[in-house]
């Protein structure tokens, strides 16, 4: 969910590039009090992807826009988006208090603003530019509300430099106090943006009740967040399977985003790519191996107003977590669905539970796999494997691939040590990591 503040010399590259003509974009309010983005004089509802990779897949899925969090490689991203007919919500990465930035330091605040002045001048006329995102989740774990004065100062500057593109700021979820602070301190913003996951179900009823009466956009949304779910007895959060995510994406898009379009002007689904955040699969629309997921299928169906089943699905786990003894056999019941099950490629992986858990999407390290295996023989119902020999917390990941589409799920596993009198089982030999996709 993060970008970098600056890329040196970006403003100079912008000045040297051929001067392009901006596409005028604005937010309009009609007689009924409803809001719409107009781009080049025509209504423009955002069906967006959070990220700057897999752009052909955005178009194929029915999307029309992408979102960045900062300006790293900004011109290249804008050029690539323009090639595919996509627009870009360009993020300006304001520094966070939780990372040590002091919004009482007037010199640092002024330097940050001046750096953004160069960024805006370099990029403002690009034809793919849709709007400016002034900061992302600067409110996460903060205490100094002076940050909203800095947001306003930058938004006001942008309006002076670039009259063709609206501005917004993005908060981590919805908070009634923040709504009032933004209304009072940030009058230069054209709309409000919210990153929200499980709480998206409550947002439409809350946002008006808490005082926001203007337009807004959902700039990150997806599965239930790892902080919003039930946990195994040893504390491991329970991740939805791709089938459960697909169902919730479809329902939330239809009922909480599209249905609210008189005020909600669109959204950016997260993450159009892949990252390690609690697990390697929690938020990614693609796998580590660039496979398209069942979740992506659901998003495309929602954007296109279609209702076709995904090529492959694993359904929901019958058992949300497992506890067993070192080396003992495990049987996982799978609700695998596909037209031709014999054409499904099944694999599983065992990974230690991540201990590198950060907040706000900060970079996390991926635990090394202790076991990865293609399944050569599968009876269509149960997957058999052995528990690790070492005590500890793990996850068993299962992937079913067919025609480039992947369904997945994982089960937290806790392995207890063998009793002193028990004889440990011989470790099973598996194929090496390099032999697997």
C-alpha positions in Angstrom: 0.0 0.0 0.0 3.1 2.1 -0.2 5.1 4.3 -2.6 8.3 6.3 -2.4 8.4 10.0 -1.8 10.6 11.2 -4.7 12.6 10.0 -7.7 15.4 12.3 -8.3 15.3 14.3 -11.5 11.7 13.3 -12.4 10.7 17.0 -12.8 13.6 17.5 -15.2 12.4 14.5 -17.3 9.0 16.0 -17.4 10.3 19.4 -18.6 12.4 17.7 -21.3 9.5 15.5 -22.6 7.3 16.6 -25.4 4.6 18.8 -23.9 1.3 16.9 -23.9 -2.2 18.2 -23.6 -4.0 17.4 -20.3 -7.4 15.8 -20.4 -9.6 18.0 -18.3 -11.2 16.1 -15.4 -13.6 17.5 -12.8 -16.1 16.4 -10.2 -19.7 17.6 -10.9 -22.7 17.7 -8.7 -26.2 17.5 -10.3 -29.5 18.9 -9.2 -30.3 15.8 -7.1 -27.1 16.2 -5.1 -25.3 13.3 -6.9 -21.7 13.3 -7.9 -19.9 12.2 -11.0 -16.4 12.5 -12.4 -16.4 14.0 -15.8 -13.4 13.4 -18.1 -13.1 15.2 -21.4 -16.7 16.2 -20.9 -18.1 12.7 -20.4 -19.1 10.8 -17.3 -16.2 8.6 -16.0 -17.0 5.9 -13.4 -13.8 4.4 -12.0 -13.3 0.7 -12.2 -9.8 0.7 -10.9 -6.9 -1.5 -9.9 -4.5 -0.7 -7.1 -1.1 -1.2 -8.6 0.9 -0.6 -11.8 1.5 -4.1 -13.2 -0.6 -6.5 -15.3 -2.1 -3.6 -17.2 -3.5 -5.8 -20.1 -5.3 -7.8 -17.5 -6.9 -4.7 -16.1 -8.3 -3.9 -19.6 -9.4 -7.5 -20.2 -11.2 -7.6 -16.9 -13.2 -4.4 -17.8 -11.2 -1.9 -15.7 -10.3 1.6 -16.8 -7.9 3.0 -14.2 -4.9 2.2 -12.0 -3.7 3.8 -8.7 -0.2 4.5 -7.5 0.9 5.4 -3.9 3.9 7.5 -4.9 5.7 8.9 -7.9 8.4 6.4 -8.4 8.6 5.6 -12.1 5.6 7.9 -12.6 6.2 8.9 -16.2 6.8 5.4 -17.3 3.6 4.2 -15.5 1.6 7.1 -17.1 2.9 6.2 -20.5 2.2 2.5 -20.1 -1.3 3.2 -18.8 -2.0 5.6 -21.7 -0.9 2.9 -24.2 -3.7 0.7 -22.8 -6.3 3.4 -22.6 -6.1 3.5 -18.7 -6.0 6.5 -16.4 -3.9 6.9 -13.3 -4.8 8.2 -9.8 -1.3 9.5 -9.1 -0.2 9.2 -5.5 1.9 11.8 -3.7 3.5 9.9 -0.8 3.3 12.1 2.3 5.7 11.0 5.0 4.1 9.4 8.1 4.3 10.3 11.7 4.7 6.6 12.5 7.8 6.5 10.4 9.3 9.5 12.3 8.1 12.5 10.3 7.2 15.5 12.5 4.3 17.7 11.2 5.3 20.4 13.7 8.7 20.7 11.9 7.8 23.6 9.6 11.1 23.3 7.6 10.5 19.6 6.9 6.9 20.3 6.0 7.9 23.1 3.6 10.6 20.9 1.9 8.0 18.1 1.4 5.6 20.5 -0.3 8.3 22.0 -2.5 9.3 18.5 -3.6 5.7 17.8 -4.6 5.6 21.1 -6.5 8.3 19.7 -8.9 6.4 16.4 -9.2 3.2 18.1 -10.1 4.8 20.4 -12.7 6.5 17.4 -14.3 3.4 15.2 -14.6 0.3 17.5 -14.7 -0.1 17.6 -18.4 0.1 13.8 -19.1 -3.1 12.6 -20.9 -3.4 9.5 -18.7 -3.5 11.5 -15.4 -6.9 11.3 -13.7 -6.4 12.9 -10.3 -3.9 13.4 -7.4 -3.9 11.4 -4.2 -2.4 13.7 -1.6 -1.1 11.2 1.0 -2.1 7.6 1.8 -3.1 6.6 5.3 -1.2 9.4 7.0 -3.7 9.0 9.8 -2.5 5.4 10.6 -1.3 5.3 14.3 -0.9 9.1 14.3 -1.5 11.7 17.0 -0.5 15.0 15.3 -3.6 16.3 13.4 -1.5 19.1 11.9 -0.9 16.7 9.0 -4.3 17.8 7.7 -3.0 21.3 7.3 -0.1 20.0 5.3 -2.6 18.0 3.1 -4.6 21.2 2.5 -1.5 23.2 1.7 -0.4 20.7 -0.9 -3.9 20.4 -2.4 -4.3 24.1 -2.6 -0.9 24.4 -4.4 -1.9 21.7 -6.9 -5.1 23.6 -7.8 -2.9 26.6 -8.6 -0.5 24.6 -10.7 -3.0 22.2 -12.3 -6.6 23.3 -12.9 -7.4 20.2 -14.9 -7.2 17.4 -12.3 -9.0 17.0 -9.0 -7.4 16.2 -5.6 -8.2 13.8 -2.8 -6.6 12.3 0.3 -6.8 8.7 1.5 -7.5 7.6 5.0 -7.1 4.2 6.7 -10.7 3.3 7.2 -13.5 5.7 8.2 -13.4 7.7 11.5 -16.0 10.3 12.6 -13.4 12.6 14.0 -11.3 12.5 10.9 -14.3 13.2 8.7 -14.8 16.5 10.6 -11.1 17.4 10.6 -10.8 16.9 6.8 -14.0 18.9 6.2 -12.7 21.8 8.3 -9.1 21.8 7.4 -9.0 20.6 3.8 -11.4 22.6 1.7 -9.3 22.3 -1.4 -9.9 18.6 -1.8 -12.4 17.7 -4.5 -13.4 14.3 -2.9 -12.6 12.0 0.0 -11.0 8.6 -0.4 -11.1 5.6 2.0 -9.1 2.4 2.2 -11.4 -0.2 3.7 -11.7 -4.0 3.8 -14.1 -5.9 6.0 -15.5 -2.5 7.2 -16.7 -1.7 3.7 -19.9 -3.6 4.6 -20.6 -0.8 7.1 -19.2 2.2 5.3 -22.2 3.4 3.2 -24.4 3.7 6.3 -21.6 5.3 8.4 -20.2 7.9 6.0 -23.3 10.1 5.9 -24.1 9.6 9.5 -20.6 10.8 10.4 -21.0 14.0 8.5 -19.4 13.5 5.0 -22.0 14.9 2.6 -19.7 15.2 -0.5 -18.4 12.7 -3.1 -16.0 9.9 -2.2 -14.1 6.9 -3.6 -13.0 3.6 -2.2 -9.3 3.5 -3.0 -8.4 0.2 -1.5 -10.8 -2.7 -0.9 -10.6 -6.4 -1.0 -10.9 -9.4 1.4 -11.3 -9.2 5.2 -8.1 -7.7 6.6 -5.8 -9.8 8.7 -6.7 -7.6 11.7 -10.5 -8.2 11.1 -10.8 -12.0 11.2 -11.1 -14.8 13.8 -7.9 -16.5 14.9 -6.7 -20.0 15.7 -6.1 -20.7 19.5 -2.4 -19.9 19.0 -3.2 -16.5 17.4 -2.9 -17.2 13.7 -5.4 -15.2 11.7 -7.8 -17.2 9.5 -7.5 -16.2 5.9 -10.5 -16.6 3.5 -10.1 -19.1 0.6 -10.1 -17.6 -2.9 -13.7 -18.9 -3.2 -14.8 -17.0 -0.1 -12.9 -13.9 -1.3 -14.6 -14.1 -4.7 -18.0 -14.2 -3.1 -17.3 -11.2 -0.8 -15.7 -9.2 -3.6 -18.7 -9.7 -5.8 -21.2 -8.8 -3.1 -19.3 -5.8 -1.8 -18.8 -4.4 -5.3 -22.5 -4.7 -6.1 -24.0 -3.7 -2.8 -21.4 -1.3 -1.2 -19.7 0.4 -4.2 -21.8 0.2 -7.4 -25.1 0.7 -5.5 -23.7 3.9 -3.9 -22.6 5.5 -7.2 -24.7 8.7 -6.6 -21.9 9.6 -4.1 -19.2 6.9 -4.6 -17.5 7.7 -7.9 -15.7 4.4 -8.2 -13.0 2.3 -6.6 -9.6 0.7 -6.8 -9.4 -3.0 -5.9 -6.3 -4.1 -3.9 -3.8 -5.5 -4.8 -3.4 -5.7 -8.5 -0.3 -7.7 -8.1 1.1 -9.8 -5.3 2.9 -9.1 -2.0 3.7 -10.8 1.3 1.4 -9.4 4.0 0.8 -11.9 6.7 0.7 -14.5 4.0 1.7 -14.6 0.3 -1.9 -14.8 -0.8 -3.9 -12.5 1.5 -4.3 -9.5 -0.7 -2.8 -10.4 -4.1 -5.1 -10.7 -7.1 -2.2 -12.7 -8.7 0.0 -15.4 -7.2 3.7 -15.2 -6.7 4.0 -17.1 -10.0 2.0 -14.6 -11.9 -1.1 -16.8 -12.1 -4.6 -15.2 -12.2 -6.7 -16.0 -9.2 -10.3 -17.0 -8.7 -10.6 -13.5 -7.0 -9.6 -11.8 -10.2 -12.2 -13.8 -12.1 -14.9 -12.5 -9.7 -13.7 -8.9 -10.1 -13.9 -9.2 -13.8 -17.4 -10.6 -13.6 -18.5 -7.8 -11.4 -17.0 -5.1 -13.6 -18.6 -6.6 -16.7 -22.0 -7.4 -15.0 -21.6 -11.0 -15.9 -22.1 -14.2 -13.8 -20.0 -17.0 -15.1 -18.3 -19.5 -12.8 -14.5 -19.5 -12.4 -12.6 -22.2 -14.3 -11.5 -23.8 -11.0 -12.5 -23.4 -7.3 -11.5 -25.0 -4.0 -14.6 -23.8 -2.1 -14.4 -23.1 1.6 -12.3 -25.0 4.1 -14.3 -27.5 6.2 -11.9 -27.1 9.1 -10.4 -23.6 9.7 -7.3 -24.7 11.5 -5.5 -27.9 12.5 -3.5 -29.2 15.5 -1.5 -32.4 15.3 1.7 -34.1 16.4 5.0 -33.9 14.6 5.2 -36.2 11.5 1.6 -37.4 11.8 -0.5 -37.9 8.6 -2.9 -35.1 7.7 -6.0 -35.4 5.5 -7.4 -32.2 4.0 -10.9 -32.6 2.5 -11.1 -30.4 -0.7 -14.3 -29.2 -2.3 -12.5 -28.9 -5.7 -14.7 -27.8 -8.6 -13.7 -27.7 -12.2 -15.2 -28.9 -15.5 -12.3 -31.3 -16.1 -10.8 -32.2 -12.8 -8.2 -34.4 -14.5 -6.8 -31.2 -16.1 -6.3 -29.5 -12.8 -2.8 -29.1 -11.5 -2.7 -29.4 -7.7 0.1 -28.4 -5.5 0.6 -27.7 -1.8 3.2 -25.9 0.3 4.0 -25.7 4.0 5.3 -22.4 5.3 6.1 -21.4 8.9 3.7 -18.8 10.3 5.1 -15.4 9.6 6.7 -13.5 12.5 7.4 -10.4 10.4 4.0 -8.7 10.7 4.0 -5.0 10.1 1.3 -2.4 10.0 -0.1 -0.3 7.1 1.3 -2.6 4.4 4.9 -1.9 5.3 7.3 -4.4 3.6 7.4 -7.9 5.2 9.7 -10.8 4.6 8.2 -14.0 3.3 9.0 -17.1 5.4 11.0 -19.8 3.6 9.0 -22.8 2.5 9.9 -26.0 4.3 8.0 -28.2 1.8 6.5 -27.8 -1.6 5.0 -30.6 -3.7 3.1 -31.2 -6.9 0.3 -33.7 -6.3 0.7 -36.6 -8.7 -2.2 -38.7 -7.6 -5.4 -37.1 -6.3 -8.7 -38.8 -5.7 -10.7 -35.6 -6.2 -11.8 -35.3 -2.6 -8.9 -35.6 0.0 -5.4 -34.4 0.0 -3.0 -36.4 2.2 0.3 -35.2 3.5 2.5 -35.4 6.7 2.9 -32.8 9.4 6.3 -31.2 9.8 8.7 -32.9 12.2 9.5 -29.7 14.1 7.2 -28.2 16.7 5.7 -24.8 15.8 3.1 -22.9 13.9 2.7 -23.3 10.1 0.3 -22.9 7.3 -0.6 -25.4 4.6 -1.3 -23.7 1.3 -3.2 -25.6 -1.4 -3.3 -24.3 -5.1 -5.5 -25.7 -7.9 -4.5 -24.4 -11.3 -6.4 -24.8 -14.6 -5.8 -22.9 -17.8 -3.7 -20.2 -16.0 -6.4 -19.6 -13.4 -5.7 -20.6 -9.7 -7.9 -21.3 -6.8 -6.2 -21.4 -3.4 -6.7 -21.6 0.4 -4.6 -22.1 3.5 -5.0 -23.7 6.8 -3.1 -22.7 9.9 -1.4 -25.7 11.5 0.1 -26.1 15.0 2.5 -29.0 15.4 3.0 -30.4 18.9 6.2 -32.3 19.7 6.3 -36.1 19.9 6.0 -37.7 23.3 9.5 -38.8 24.6 8.6 -42.5 24.1 7.3 -42.1 20.6 9.3 -43.0 17.5 9.5 -40.2 15.0 8.4 -41.0 11.5 10.9 -40.9 8.7 10.8 -37.6 6.9 9.2 -37.8 3.4 11.4 -36.7 0.5 9.9 -34.1 -1.8 10.9 -32.5 -5.0 13.2 -29.5 -4.8 12.0 -25.9 -4.8 13.5 -25.2 -8.2 11.5 -28.0 -9.9 8.2 -26.5 -9.0 6.4 -23.5 -10.5 
